[in-house]
Amino acid sequence: MGASGPAADGLADDFGSLFAFLPIGAYRSRPDGLMVRANPALVRLNGFESEAEQLAGVNDIAGRWYVDPGRRDEFQRLMERDGRVIGLESEVWRYKTRERIWVSENAHAVHDAAGRVLFYEGTVEEITDRVRARERLERSEEDLRAITAQVPGVVYRVVLQPDGAHRLDFLSDGIRTLFGIPPEAALLNHRLLARVRHVDDRKRVSAEIEAAAKARGPLDVEYRVVLDDGTQKWVQQLSVAAADSVQGQVRVGVMIDISERKRAELALLRNSELWKLALECTGDGVWDWQVQEGREVLSAQCKALYGFGPNELPDTPDALDSRTHPDDLPAMRAARNAHFAGRAPTYANEHRVQCKDGGWKWILSRGMVLERDAQGQPLRMIGTHTDITARKQADELRIERDLAAAADRAKSAFLSRVSHELRTPLNAVLGFSQLLELEPGDGERQRRWVAQVLSSGRHLLALMDDVLDISSAQTGQLPLALETLPLQPLVTEAVAMLSGAAVAAGVHLHDDTGHDTGDTPPLTVRADRKRLLQVLSNLLSNAIKYNRPGGWVRLRAEPGDGTLVLSVADSGPGLDAAQRARLFQPFERVGAQHGAVPGTGLGLALSRQLAEAMGGGITVESAPGRGSTFRVTLPVS
């Protein structure tokens, strides 16, 4: 139905080009729901081809548009009360396709001189993606709370703002049990948590929290809390820095009730004499230090560790401190002072001590303060010395191996995680780009943009697949379906896949593997069909890309003793010794990164990993100016 009347006839004068070119939907409708004008954006939103088609198809916006008819009543109520509607979010039907979408409406009423409503004018913006994202976030928050509710203790997240203020933005319900405080109250005022801490621990704990935040390092602090009913608990609080937000530094952590452990430690202290005797039986040396008196008694076993007799060392702290290696003294004293100050529940330090014969022993020194004065200063401390020289020597032999293995595992885990995490948004980018490709709109320029997005997205997706495959192969988690396969169909498929690229590059591609003639048994290979095809395609693709116009690529098969050797030779520029040494490293393109041939440097590294995972390997022969030959060796059975 078309527009009518003076108001409708003057619409072009009222709206001008703004109405036609506004990127969101705009309309004019009568109070009874009949639409009289719709701009192109609104026509597209409803799936129509023209304004005339929409006006003919939309006879009653009140009855057919809203999924929940009550939303039209809410629209009318706001209009009657305020004369306008701002940001009204509703689920509606896309008229032509009857697809359910979410929109945000802004509208106002236009009155005549007598105050009667002539019509409504407004805008409609589709916000389906925004609403879906908000719903996913809400579900994620609900899942997070459900998970953290099962974690013993308290899970929290705090934002350290640039002005120094702390703001809790997540706190699990365990805070009720541990601190006796509802989570909603603590989220509004985080200082409630500090007020519950024991008065003797507050200054120390605040200092350690601030120090960890300043250094962006881990926090591990123990302290007491006193609830409103007088109950006292020991709490261990741990946190680490997370990715910063726009509000400031983010830390996540847990708070755990360790009261039982502390009670056990106190019981152990009350039985210290029995503990000393038991330790003597293990061969460890025992020391008993009266801190304020400056007297430290070393057991006979402790002195014997260093080659001294029972009466050869004085009963003073300097007896062994003076024999401690100078490089180890600062760390030893720092660990001891941390325990004295209450920052560490026990003292433990590894250091070297010089023996009577001049040699050095590695010692694990452990201890605990048993008594303190009214000011908290240590009075008595007991501990042990354990000879760990043999362990240290073994550790030195293992350290390089462990570091290398840890670095490799960390790299593989990182690549795997990044690959998995990037695939989801990348698939979304490709999906929506393909939709744009199907309905590209007007203009060759936009079509080129869509094509570029699709090309880049597919390239990045292929890169993620390669990274994920390399990571899986390195960690031994690459799924393989090994079987005995006829060779010729695989070769034929690989050659067919690359023949177009060869023609485009002006390179002659020769399949010299020999076709089954019936005179000889067909060649077979033991491999995963998909992975072998991936290896062959990669080698053929590289031989074509890094070749020359008029050059050639030859694929041959050579049966061996229980193996089959597939070789891919080319007439390309060849490689020197230094390039060959780096050839199979991930992301290494041996200088090709400066040329015009695209690539990631993952293909050869992945191909070697795949070949080795199938029980074979890849080698290369090449020299500058003489081309290259890659040989894939695989078992026949």
C-alpha positions as CSV (number, residue, x, y, z in Angstrom):
1,M,0.0,0.0,0.0
2,G,1.5,3.4,-1.0
3,A,1.7,6.6,1.0
4,S,-1.3,9.1,0.9
5,G,-2.2,12.5,2.3
6,P,-0.3,15.7,2.8
7,A,2.0,14.2,5.4
8,A,3.1,11.3,3.3
9,D,3.4,13.5,0.2
10,G,5.8,15.8,2.0
11,L,8.0,12.9,3.3
12,A,10.7,13.6,0.7
13,D,10.9,17.2,1.8
14,D,11.0,16.1,5.5
15,F,13.6,13.4,5.2
16,G,15.5,14.3,2.0
17,S,18.4,12.0,1.1
18,L,18.9,11.0,4.7
19,F,15.9,8.8,4.6
20,A,17.1,7.0,1.5
21,F,20.7,6.5,2.5
22,L,20.4,6.0,6.2
23,P,22.3,2.7,6.9
24,I,19.6,1.5,9.4
25,G,15.9,1.0,8.8
26,A,13.6,4.1,8.9
27,Y,9.9,4.2,8.5
28,R,6.7,6.1,8.9
29,S,3.5,4.3,10.1
30,R,0.1,5.0,11.3
31,P,-0.9,4.4,14.9
32,D,-3.1,1.5,13.8
33,G,0.1,-0.3,12.5
34,L,-0.2,0.4,8.8
35,M,3.2,1.3,7.4
36,V,3.2,4.1,4.8
37,R,6.9,4.6,4.1
38,A,10.1,2.5,4.5
39,N,13.6,3.3,3.5
40,P,15.8,0.9,1.5
41,A,17.6,-0.3,4.7
42,L,14.3,-1.4,6.3
43,V,13.2,-3.0,3.0
44,R,16.4,-5.1,3.0
45,L,16.0,-5.9,6.7
46,N,12.6,-7.4,6.0
47,G,13.8,-9.4,3.0
48,F,11.9,-7.4,0.4
49,E,13.1,-6.1,-3.0
50,S,11.4,-2.7,-3.0
51,E,9.5,-0.3,-0.8
52,A,6.3,-1.0,-2.8
53,E,6.6,-4.8,-2.1
54,Q,7.1,-4.1,1.6
55,L,4.1,-1.7,1.8
56,A,2.0,-4.2,0.0
57,G,3.1,-7.0,2.2
58,V,3.0,-5.2,5.6
59,N,-0.6,-4.5,6.4
60,D,-0.5,-4.7,10.2
61,I,2.9,-4.2,11.9
62,A,1.3,-4.6,15.3
63,G,-0.1,-8.0,14.6
64,R,2.5,-9.8,12.4
65,W,5.9,-8.3,13.2
66,Y,6.6,-9.0,16.9
67,V,7.3,-12.6,18.0
68,D,5.7,-11.6,21.3
69,P,2.6,-9.5,20.4
70,G,2.8,-7.8,23.8
71,R,5.9,-5.9,22.6
72,R,3.5,-3.7,20.4
73,D,1.5,-2.9,23.5
74,E,4.7,-1.9,25.3
75,F,5.6,0.3,22.2
76,Q,2.2,2.0,22.4
77,R,2.4,2.4,26.2
78,L,5.7,4.2,25.9
79,M,4.4,6.4,23.0
80,E,1.4,7.4,25.0
81,R,3.4,8.1,28.1
82,D,6.6,9.7,26.7
83,G,5.7,10.6,23.1
84,R,8.7,8.5,22.0
85,V,10.5,5.2,22.3
86,I,14.2,4.8,22.8
87,G,16.2,1.6,22.4
88,L,13.3,-0.8,22.6
89,E,14.7,-4.3,22.0
90,S,12.3,-6.9,20.6
91,E,12.4,-10.2,18.8
92,V,10.6,-9.8,15.5
93,W,9.9,-11.7,12.3
94,R,11.8,-10.9,9.1
95,Y,8.6,-10.4,7.0
96,K,9.4,-12.2,3.8
97,T,11.4,-15.1,5.2
98,R,9.7,-15.3,8.6
99,E,13.2,-15.6,10.2
100,R,13.4,-14.6,13.8
101,I,15.7,-11.6,14.4
102,W,16.3,-9.1,17.2
103,V,16.0,-5.3,16.6
104,S,16.3,-2.1,18.5
105,E,13.7,0.6,17.8
106,N,13.7,4.4,18.3
107,A,10.5,6.3,17.4
108,H,8.5,9.4,18.1
109,A,5.0,10.5,17.5
110,V,4.1,13.3,15.0
111,H,1.0,15.4,16.0
112,D,-1.2,17.8,14.1
113,A,-2.0,21.3,15.3
114,A,-4.8,19.9,17.5
115,G,-2.4,17.5,19.2
116,R,-3.8,14.4,17.5
117,V,-1.2,11.7,16.5
118,L,-0.8,11.7,12.8
119,F,1.8,9.0,12.5
120,Y,4.9,7.5,14.0
121,E,8.4,8.0,12.6
122,G,11.3,5.8,13.7
123,T,14.4,3.7,13.0
124,V,14.9,0.0,13.3
125,E,18.4,-1.5,13.7
126,E,19.1,-5.2,13.6
127,I,21.0,-6.3,16.8
128,T,20.8,-10.1,16.5
129,D,24.5,-10.6,16.8
130,R,24.7,-8.3,19.8
131,V,21.8,-10.1,21.6
132,R,23.3,-13.6,20.8
133,A,26.7,-12.5,22.1
134,R,25.1,-11.1,25.3
135,E,23.2,-14.4,25.8
136,R,26.4,-16.4,25.3
137,L,28.2,-14.2,27.8
138,E,25.4,-14.7,30.3
139,R,25.5,-18.4,29.8
140,S,29.2,-18.4,30.2
141,E,28.9,-16.5,33.5
142,E,26.4,-19.0,34.7
143,D,28.6,-21.9,33.8
144,L,31.6,-20.2,35.5
145,R,29.6,-19.8,38.7
146,A,28.4,-23.4,38.5
147,I,31.9,-24.7,38.1
148,T,33.6,-22.5,40.7
149,A,30.8,-23.5,43.2
150,Q,32.3,-27.0,43.1
151,V,35.9,-25.7,43.9
152,P,36.9,-26.0,47.5
153,G,37.5,-22.5,48.9
154,V,37.0,-19.3,47.0
155,V,37.7,-18.4,43.4
156,Y,38.1,-14.7,42.7
157,R,39.1,-12.1,40.1
158,V,40.2,-8.6,40.9
159,V,41.0,-5.6,38.7
160,L,43.8,-3.3,39.9
161,Q,42.9,0.1,38.4
162,P,45.5,2.7,37.4
163,D,44.6,4.9,40.3
164,G,45.5,2.2,42.8
165,A,42.0,1.1,43.6
166,H,41.1,-2.6,43.7
167,R,37.8,-3.8,42.3
168,L,36.5,-7.4,42.7
169,D,34.5,-8.4,39.6
170,F,34.1,-12.1,40.4
171,L,33.8,-14.0,43.7
172,S,32.5,-17.5,44.1
173,D,29.9,-18.4,46.7
174,G,32.6,-20.2,48.8
175,I,33.3,-16.8,50.5
176,R,30.2,-17.3,52.6
177,T,31.7,-20.3,54.3
178,L,35.3,-19.2,54.5
179,F,34.8,-15.5,55.5
180,G,31.2,-15.4,56.6
181,I,30.5,-12.7,54.0
182,P,27.9,-12.8,51.2
183,P,29.6,-12.5,47.8
184,E,27.4,-9.6,46.7
185,A,28.4,-7.6,49.7
186,A,32.1,-8.3,49.1
187,L,31.8,-7.3,45.4
188,L,30.3,-4.0,46.4
189,N,33.0,-3.4,49.1
190,H,36.2,-5.5,48.8
191,R,37.5,-3.9,52.1
192,L,35.2,-6.2,54.0
193,L,37.7,-9.1,53.2
194,A,40.6,-7.1,54.7
195,R,38.7,-6.3,57.8
196,V,38.2,-10.0,58.6
197,R,42.0,-10.6,58.6
198,H,43.7,-11.0,62.0
199,V,44.9,-7.6,63.2
200,D,48.5,-9.1,63.5
201,D,48.5,-10.2,59.9
202,R,46.9,-7.3,58.1
203,K,50.0,-5.2,57.4
204,R,52.1,-8.1,56.2
205,V,49.4,-9.5,53.9
206,S,48.7,-6.0,52.4
207,A,52.4,-5.6,51.7
208,E,52.7,-9.0,50.0
209,I,49.6,-8.4,47.9
210,E,50.9,-5.0,46.7
211,A,54.4,-6.4,46.0
212,A,53.0,-9.2,43.9
213,A,50.8,-6.8,41.9
214,K,53.7,-4.4,41.3
215,A,55.9,-7.1,40.1
216,R,53.1,-8.9,38.2
217,G,54.3,-12.0,39.9
218,P,52.6,-14.9,41.7
219,L,51.1,-14.4,45.2
220,D,51.2,-17.0,47.9
221,V,50.4,-15.8,51.4
222,E,49.0,-17.3,54.5
223,Y,47.1,-15.5,57.2
224,R,44.4,-15.8,59.8
225,V,40.8,-14.5,59.6
226,V,38.5,-13.9,62.6
227,L,34.8,-14.3,61.8
228,D,32.0,-12.3,63.5
229,D,31.3,-15.2,65.9
230,G,34.9,-15.3,67.0
231,T,35.9,-18.4,64.9
232,Q,39.5,-18.2,63.7
233,K,40.7,-19.8,60.5
234,W,43.9,-20.0,58.6
235,V,43.7,-19.0,54.9
236,Q,46.1,-19.5,52.0
237,Q,45.6,-17.0,49.3
238,L,47.2,-17.6,45.8
239,S,46.9,-15.5,42.7
240,V,48.6,-14.9,39.3
241,A,48.4,-12.1,36.8
242,A,46.0,-12.6,33.9
243,A,45.5,-10.7,30.7
244,D,44.9,-7.0,31.4
245,S,41.5,-5.5,30.7
246,V,40.7,-1.9,29.7
247,Q,40.0,-1.1,33.4
248,G,43.5,-2.2,34.5
249,Q,45.6,-5.2,35.7
250,V,43.7,-8.4,36.2
251,R,44.6,-11.1,38.7
252,V,42.8,-14.4,39.3
253,G,43.3,-16.6,42.3
254,V,41.9,-18.8,45.0
255,M,41.6,-18.7,48.8
256,I,41.7,-22.0,50.7
257,D,41.0,-23.0,54.2
258,I,44.2,-24.5,55.6
259,S,43.2,-24.5,59.3
260,E,43.6,-28.3,59.5
261,R,47.1,-28.1,58.1
262,K,48.0,-25.4,60.6
263,R,46.7,-27.4,63.5
264,A,48.8,-30.3,62.3
265,E,51.9,-28.1,62.2
266,L,51.3,-26.9,65.7
267,A,50.9,-30.4,66.9
268,L,54.2,-31.2,65.3
269,L,55.8,-28.3,67.1
270,R,54.5,-29.6,70.4
271,N,56.3,-32.8,69.7
272,S,59.5,-31.2,68.6
273,E,61.8,-33.3,70.8
274,L,60.4,-36.5,69.4
275,W,60.9,-35.1,66.0
276,K,64.5,-34.3,66.7
277,L,65.2,-37.9,67.8
278,A,63.4,-39.4,64.8
279,L,65.5,-37.2,62.4
280,E,68.7,-38.3,64.0
281,C,67.8,-41.9,63.1
282,T,67.5,-40.9,59.4
283,G,71.1,-39.8,59.2
284,D,70.3,-36.1,59.0
285,G,72.0,-33.6,61.2
286,V,69.9,-31.7,63.7
287,W,70.5,-28.2,65.0
288,D,68.7,-26.4,67.9
289,W,69.1,-22.6,67.9
290,Q,68.4,-20.3,70.8
291,V,68.1,-17.2,68.7
292,Q,68.1,-14.5,71.4
293,E,70.9,-16.2,73.3
294,G,73.1,-16.6,70.2
295,R,73.6,-20.3,70.9
296,E,73.2,-23.1,68.4
297,V,73.7,-26.7,69.3
298,L,74.7,-29.0,66.5
299,S,74.1,-32.8,66.9
300,A,77.0,-35.2,66.6
301,Q,75.6,-36.4,63.3
302,C,75.3,-32.8,62.0
303,K,79.0,-32.2,62.7
304,A,79.9,-35.6,61.2
305,L,78.4,-34.6,57.9
306,Y,81.3,-32.2,57.4
307,G,84.0,-34.4,58.8
308,F,84.2,-32.9,62.3
309,G,84.2,-34.7,65.6
310,P,81.6,-34.1,68.4
311,N,83.7,-31.4,70.1
312,E,85.3,-29.8,67.1
313,L,82.8,-27.0,66.3
314,P,81.6,-24.3,68.7
315,D,77.9,-24.0,69.7
316,T,77.4,-20.7,67.8
317,P,75.4,-19.8,64.7
318,D,78.7,-18.8,63.0
319,A,80.0,-22.4,63.2
320,L,78.4,-23.3,59.9
321,D,77.4,-19.9,58.6
322,S,81.0,-19.0,58.3
323,R,81.6,-22.2,56.2
324,T,78.7,-21.5,53.8
325,H,79.7,-20.7,50.2
326,P,79.8,-16.9,49.7
327,D,77.5,-17.1,46.6
328,D,74.8,-18.9,48.7
329,L,74.8,-16.7,51.8
330,P,72.4,-14.0,50.6
331,A,69.7,-16.4,49.5
332,M,70.1,-18.5,52.7
333,R,69.8,-15.4,55.0
334,A,66.8,-14.1,52.9
335,A,65.0,-17.4,53.3
336,R,65.7,-17.5,57.1
337,N,64.6,-13.8,57.6
338,A,61.4,-14.5,55.6
339,H,60.5,-17.2,58.1
340,F,61.5,-15.0,61.1
341,A,59.2,-12.3,59.8
342,G,56.3,-14.7,59.3
343,R,56.3,-14.4,55.5
344,A,57.1,-18.1,55.1
345,P,55.6,-20.9,57.3
346,T,58.9,-22.7,57.4
347,Y,62.5,-22.2,56.6
348,A,64.1,-24.2,53.7
349,N,67.2,-23.5,51.7
350,E,69.7,-25.4,49.6
351,H,73.3,-24.2,49.9
352,R,76.9,-25.4,49.9
353,V,79.0,-25.9,53.1
354,Q,82.7,-26.4,53.2
355,C,83.8,-29.6,54.9
356,K,86.9,-30.1,57.1
357,D,88.9,-31.4,54.2
358,G,88.2,-28.3,52.1
359,G,85.6,-30.0,49.8
360,W,82.0,-28.7,49.4
361,K,78.7,-30.4,50.2
362,W,75.3,-29.4,49.0
363,I,72.9,-29.3,52.0
364,L,69.2,-28.9,52.4
365,S,68.7,-26.9,55.5
366,R,65.1,-26.9,57.0
367,G,63.7,-25.5,60.2
368,M,60.9,-23.9,62.0
369,V,60.6,-21.3,64.8
370,L,59.1,-23.0,67.9
371,E,58.8,-20.1,70.2
372,R,58.4,-16.3,69.8
373,D,58.3,-13.4,72.3
374,A,55.4,-11.1,72.8
375,Q,56.6,-8.9,69.9
376,G,56.7,-11.9,67.5
377,Q,60.5,-12.2,67.5
378,P,61.9,-15.7,67.3
379,L,63.2,-17.3,70.5
380,R,63.9,-20.9,69.5
381,M,64.3,-22.6,66.2
382,I,65.1,-26.2,65.4
383,G,65.9,-27.9,62.1
384,T,67.9,-30.4,60.1
385,H,70.7,-30.6,57.5
386,T,70.4,-33.2,54.8
387,D,73.2,-34.1,52.4
388,I,71.9,-33.6,48.9
389,T,75.2,-33.6,47.0
390,A,74.4,-36.7,45.0
391,R,71.0,-35.3,44.0
392,K,72.5,-32.0,42.9
393,Q,75.1,-33.8,40.7
394,A,72.3,-35.8,39.1
395,D,70.2,-32.6,38.7
396,E,73.0,-30.9,36.8
397,L,73.1,-33.8,34.4
398,R,69.4,-33.7,33.8
399,I,68.8,-30.0,33.7
400,E,69.7,-29.4,30.1
401,R,67.6,-32.4,28.9
402,D,64.7,-31.2,31.0
403,L,64.9,-27.7,29.8
404,A,64.9,-28.8,26.2
405,A,62.0,-31.2,26.7
406,A,60.0,-28.6,28.6
407,A,60.6,-26.0,26.0
408,D,59.5,-28.4,23.3
409,R,56.4,-29.4,25.2
410,A,55.5,-25.8,25.9
411,K,56.0,-24.9,22.2
412,S,53.8,-27.8,21.1
413,A,51.1,-27.1,23.6
414,F,51.1,-23.4,22.7
415,L,50.8,-24.1,19.0
416,S,48.0,-26.6,19.6
417,R,46.1,-24.2,21.8
418,V,46.5,-21.3,19.4
419,S,45.5,-23.3,16.4
420,H,42.3,-24.6,18.2
421,E,41.3,-21.2,19.5
422,L,41.8,-19.4,16.2
423,R,39.8,-21.9,14.1
424,T,36.4,-20.9,15.7
425,P,36.5,-17.2,14.9
426,L,38.2,-17.9,11.5
427,N,35.4,-20.3,10.5
428,A,32.9,-17.5,11.4
429,V,34.8,-15.0,9.2
430,L,34.9,-17.4,6.3
431,G,31.2,-18.3,6.7
432,F,30.0,-14.7,6.6
433,S,32.4,-13.9,3.8
434,Q,30.9,-16.7,1.8
435,L,27.4,-15.3,2.5
436,L,28.7,-11.9,1.2
437,E,30.0,-13.6,-1.8
438,L,26.6,-15.1,-2.6
439,E,24.9,-11.7,-2.1
440,P,27.8,-9.3,-2.8
441,G,25.8,-6.1,-3.3
442,D,26.6,-3.5,-5.8
443,G,30.1,-2.6,-7.0
444,E,33.1,-4.4,-8.3
445,R,35.2,-2.9,-5.5
446,Q,33.1,-4.6,-2.8
447,R,33.3,-7.9,-4.7
448,R,37.1,-7.6,-4.8
449,W,37.1,-7.0,-1.0
450,V,35.0,-10.0,-0.4
451,A,37.2,-12.2,-2.6
452,Q,40.3,-10.9,-0.7
453,V,38.7,-11.7,2.7
454,L,37.9,-15.2,1.6
455,S,41.4,-15.8,0.1
456,S,43.1,-14.5,3.2
457,G,40.8,-16.5,5.5
458,R,41.4,-19.7,3.6
459,H,45.1,-19.1,3.7
460,L,45.0,-18.5,7.4
461,L,42.8,-21.6,8.0
462,A,45.3,-23.7,6.0
463,L,48.1,-22.3,8.1
464,M,46.2,-23.2,11.3
465,D,45.7,-26.8,10.0
466,D,49.4,-27.1,9.4
467,V,50.3,-25.7,12.8
468,L,47.9,-28.1,14.5
469,D,49.2,-31.1,12.5
470,I,52.8,-30.2,13.4
471,S,51.9,-29.8,17.1
472,S,49.9,-33.1,17.1
473,A,52.8,-35.0,15.4
474,Q,55.4,-33.6,17.8
475,T,53.3,-34.6,20.9
476,G,52.5,-38.0,19.4
477,Q,48.7,-37.2,19.2
478,L,48.4,-37.2,15.4
479,P,45.6,-39.6,14.5
480,L,46.7,-42.1,11.7
481,A,44.8,-44.8,9.9
482,L,47.7,-46.9,8.5
483,E,46.8,-49.4,5.8
484,T,48.3,-51.0,2.7
485,L,47.4,-48.8,-0.2
486,P,47.9,-49.1,-4.0
487,L,50.3,-46.4,-5.0
488,Q,49.1,-45.4,-8.5
489,P,45.7,-44.0,-7.5
490,L,47.3,-41.8,-4.9
491,V,49.9,-40.5,-7.4
492,T,47.3,-39.9,-10.0
493,E,45.2,-37.9,-7.6
494,A,48.2,-35.8,-6.4
495,V,49.2,-35.0,-10.0
496,A,45.7,-34.1,-10.9
497,M,45.5,-31.7,-8.0
498,L,48.7,-29.9,-9.0
499,S,48.4,-30.0,-12.8
500,G,46.6,-26.7,-13.0
501,A,49.2,-24.9,-10.9
502,A,51.9,-26.5,-13.1
503,V,50.3,-25.2,-16.3
504,A,49.9,-21.7,-14.8
505,A,53.5,-21.6,-13.8
506,G,54.7,-22.9,-17.2
507,V,56.2,-26.0,-15.6
508,H,56.1,-29.5,-17.1
509,L,54.8,-32.1,-14.6
510,H,55.9,-35.7,-15.4
511,D,54.5,-38.8,-13.7
512,D,57.2,-41.4,-14.1
513,T,56.0,-43.8,-11.4
514,G,54.7,-46.2,-14.1
515,H,51.1,-47.2,-14.5
516,D,49.7,-50.7,-13.8
517,T,50.0,-52.8,-17.0
518,G,49.3,-56.2,-15.6
519,D,52.8,-57.4,-16.4
520,T,54.1,-56.7,-12.9
521,P,52.3,-56.5,-9.5
522,P,51.1,-53.0,-8.7
523,L,53.2,-51.0,-6.2
524,T,51.8,-50.7,-2.7
525,V,52.7,-48.7,0.3
526,R,51.8,-48.8,4.1
527,A,50.6,-45.4,5.0
528,D,47.7,-43.2,6.0
529,R,46.0,-42.3,2.7
530,K,45.1,-38.7,3.6
531,R,48.5,-37.9,5.1
532,L,50.5,-39.4,2.2
533,L,48.4,-37.4,-0.2
534,Q,49.2,-34.4,1.9
535,V,52.9,-35.1,1.7
536,L,53.0,-35.7,-2.0
537,S,50.9,-32.6,-2.7
538,N,53.2,-30.4,-0.6
539,L,56.3,-31.7,-2.3
540,L,54.8,-31.3,-5.8
541,S,53.5,-27.8,-5.0
542,N,56.9,-26.6,-3.7
543,A,58.7,-28.1,-6.8
544,I,56.3,-26.1,-9.0
545,K,56.3,-22.9,-7.1
546,Y,60.1,-22.7,-6.7
547,N,60.8,-23.6,-10.3
548,R,61.3,-21.6,-13.5
549,P,59.2,-21.0,-16.6
550,G,59.8,-23.9,-19.0
551,G,61.1,-26.1,-16.1
552,W,60.1,-29.6,-15.2
553,V,59.1,-31.7,-12.2
554,R,59.4,-35.5,-12.2
555,L,57.7,-38.0,-9.8
556,R,59.3,-41.5,-9.6
557,A,58.7,-44.6,-7.5
558,E,61.5,-47.0,-6.6
559,P,60.8,-50.2,-4.7
560,G,63.4,-51.3,-2.1
561,D,63.9,-53.9,0.5
562,G,60.6,-53.7,2.4
563,T,60.3,-50.0,1.5
564,L,59.1,-47.8,-1.3
565,V,60.9,-44.6,-2.2
566,L,58.9,-41.8,-3.9
567,S,61.1,-39.1,-5.3
568,V,60.1,-35.6,-6.5
569,A,62.8,-33.9,-8.6
570,D,62.7,-30.4,-10.1
571,S,64.7,-28.1,-12.3
572,G,64.6,-25.2,-9.8
573,P,67.5,-23.1,-8.5
574,G,68.6,-25.7,-5.9
575,L,69.9,-25.2,-2.4
576,D,73.3,-24.8,-0.8
577,A,74.5,-26.6,2.3
578,A,73.4,-23.9,4.8
579,Q,69.9,-23.8,3.2
580,R,69.5,-27.6,3.4
581,A,70.4,-27.5,7.1
582,R,67.5,-25.2,7.8
583,L,65.1,-26.6,5.3
584,F,62.9,-28.7,7.6
585,Q,62.6,-26.2,10.5
586,P,59.0,-24.8,11.1
587,F,58.5,-21.3,9.6
588,E,61.9,-21.5,7.8
589,R,61.7,-20.5,4.2
590,V,65.5,-20.3,3.5
591,G,65.3,-16.8,2.0
592,A,62.1,-17.3,0.0
593,Q,60.3,-15.0,2.4
594,H,61.8,-12.1,0.5
595,G,60.5,-13.3,-2.8
596,A,57.2,-13.1,-4.5
597,V,56.2,-16.8,-3.9
598,P,53.7,-17.0,-1.0
599,G,54.2,-19.5,1.8
600,T,54.5,-20.1,5.5
601,G,57.5,-22.3,5.9
602,L,55.4,-25.1,7.5
603,G,54.9,-27.5,4.5
604,L,58.3,-29.3,4.6
605,A,58.4,-29.4,8.4
606,L,54.9,-30.9,8.5
607,S,55.7,-33.3,5.6
608,R,58.7,-34.7,7.5
609,Q,56.7,-35.1,10.7
610,L,53.9,-36.9,8.8
611,A,56.4,-39.2,7.0
612,E,58.1,-40.1,10.3
613,A,54.8,-40.7,12.0
614,M,54.0,-43.2,9.2
615,G,57.3,-45.1,9.9
616,G,59.3,-43.5,7.2
617,G,61.2,-40.3,6.5
618,I,62.2,-37.6,4.0
619,T,65.6,-36.7,2.7
620,V,66.8,-34.1,0.1
621,E,69.6,-33.8,-2.4
622,S,70.3,-30.4,-3.9
623,A,73.0,-28.1,-5.1
624,P,72.8,-24.5,-6.4
625,G,71.9,-24.4,-10.1
626,R,71.2,-28.2,-10.2
627,G,67.6,-28.4,-8.8
628,S,66.4,-30.5,-5.9
629,T,65.3,-34.1,-5.3
630,F,63.1,-34.9,-2.3
631,R,62.8,-38.6,-1.4
632,V,60.0,-40.0,0.7
633,T,60.7,-43.5,2.1
634,L,57.8,-45.5,3.5
635,P,57.3,-49.1,4.5
636,V,55.6,-51.5,2.1
637,S,54.0,-53.5,5.0
